[in-house]
Amino acid sequence: MSSTGKVALITGAGSGVGRAVAIAFLHAGYRVGLMGRRAETLAETIALSGVHPSHARVLPADVSFPAQVHAAFDDLVAAFGRLDVLFNNAGIGAPAIPLEDLSVEDWRAVVDTNLSGVFYGMQAAFRIMKAQTPRGGRIINNGSVSAYAPRPNSAAYTATKHGVLGLTKVGALDGRKYDIAVGEIDIGNALTDMAYKMTQGVPQANGEIAIEPVMDVEHVAQAVLHMASLPLESNILSMTVMATKMPFVGRG
């Protein structure tokens, strides 16, 4: 697959899913802006890809601060001229404790990153995509299977992922008139540093602790790349990619 000339921006590109997706897009011929809080991990992602650094742009920014987000998008457009794909990926979790014990500070941190950060990215992308020539582009939000089936003690994370699903749907509606396609990928148990705990045992709905199956994060990267490869006349509104045997469908 070759997408030479297209430009993508990946948030949370310094590790995990974001790193895997950024590398996949670079290998597919995209010029890629890598956004994250630490410039050194973003540069490490570029080095791991093996592509020439001129095809990538390090964009240090915290998605929870709108001014930083908009400045990063402006930097990307100044460097590469346009924006064809945004992968809104950056996200965090809160301590896995009962919701009545969750601090306001932890709640707000998750909301600011997982929900507000996605909104800021969509807002910046809309402004660019509707004004560029050729007009339009694609936004892919990183949701979660938690938007459909929550885990125990995950109030902040689960609530924000439900919110991301809402933003995806309204974005898909509001983007029509600008040729902007908005979709969501819901990921279950991709093996990243954050998900490593699945291999050690995590709480289940019935109170048990159980080891859960995981999948290679590269499968997620290829799924996102497929979503991005469609012509703008077609859109995957939502896609679930998950470890086949994880306890998600049915009673688990």
Protein Blocks (a to p, Z undefined) as FASTA:
>chain_A
ZZehiacddehklgcjllmmmmmmmmnopacddddfblklmmmmmmmnopafklpccddd
dfklmklmmmmmmmmmmmnopafbdcdfbccddddddfklpcfklmmmmmmmmmmmmmmm
mmmmmmmmmmpccedddddddddfklmoccehilkmmmmmmmmmmmmmmmmmmmmmnopa
cdddddehiacfklmmmmnopadfkopacddddddfklmmmmmmmmmmpcfkbccfbacd
ddfkbcfehjZZ
